Amino acid sequence: ALRNDCRSADHRSHKRLNNRIEASHRHTRRREKIMARFKSAGQAQRFLATHDQIITLFRLKRHRLSARSFRHRRADAFSLWADYAANVAA
């Protein structure tokens, strides 16, 4: 009975069928790739906790902004970062 069920199932094979699924894991894969460079999971977690906060400041989703808005937001991000770096250094 199991063999007949398998034959009646719709098995589609195409090289782009899983793209939507794979794209949803893209951010997880990027984090895994970064974590593989560290010696321990604790070290990776400390870095990524800070890295995630910083990267959200600079990842501006350019495709949703006009050129003028993008320039203003990027300038704001760099000025915020410069202020933060100056406070940390002082």
N, C-alpha and C positions, 0 to 999 in steps of 0.2 A: 504494500500500500504506500509505503514511503517513497519508493522509486517512482510510482505513477504521479505522486504529488510533485516531485521534483521536475518531472517532464512537463507537467501542465503549468508550472510557474513561468512567469514572464522574465526571461533572462535577456537583458539588453546589454550589449557590450559596445561601447564607443569610447574613444580615448578622451572625450571631454565630458562624460556624464558626471564625474565626481568633482568637477571644478568648483562648484558651489560649496561642497563639503570641505574640500581642501582649503579654499580661500578663507573659510571661517576659522581655520586653525592657524592661519598665517602669523598672528601675533604670538600665539603660544610657541610656534616653531622658532620665531625670532628670539624669544626669551630663553628657550632651551639651548639655542646656538650660543648665546652669550654666556649662559651658565656653564657650558662645557669647558670654557677657558679657565675656570676657577679651580683652586685646589680643594675647596670644601664648599658644602652647601651653605654654611653660615656666612662665609665670605661673599658668596654670590648673592645671598639674600640681602646683606647689608648694602652692597653696591646697587642692586636693583631697586631697593626701596628708595634710595636717593635718585637714581637714574630716572625712574618713572615720573617723579615729581618734576625733574628738570626738563625731560623730553616733552612733557605736555605743555610746557611754556613755549617751546620752540616749534612744535608740530602744529602748524596753523591751518591745515586743510585748505591749501591754496586754491583748489578747484571750486571752492564755494565763495571765494572773495574776489572783489574787483582788484585791479592792480593797485589802486590808491589805498584801499582798505588793507591790503596785504602789506604794503610798505609801512603804513602807520602801525599796524599790529606788530610787525617785525621790529620796528624801531622801539616800540614800547617794551617788547620782550627783552631786547638787548639792554635797554636802560635799566629795567628791573634787575637783570642779571648783574650789570655793572654795580648797581647799588648794593646788592646782596654780597657780591664778591668783596666790595670795599668794606662792608661791615664785618665780614668774616676775617679779613686780613687785619683789621684794626684791633 
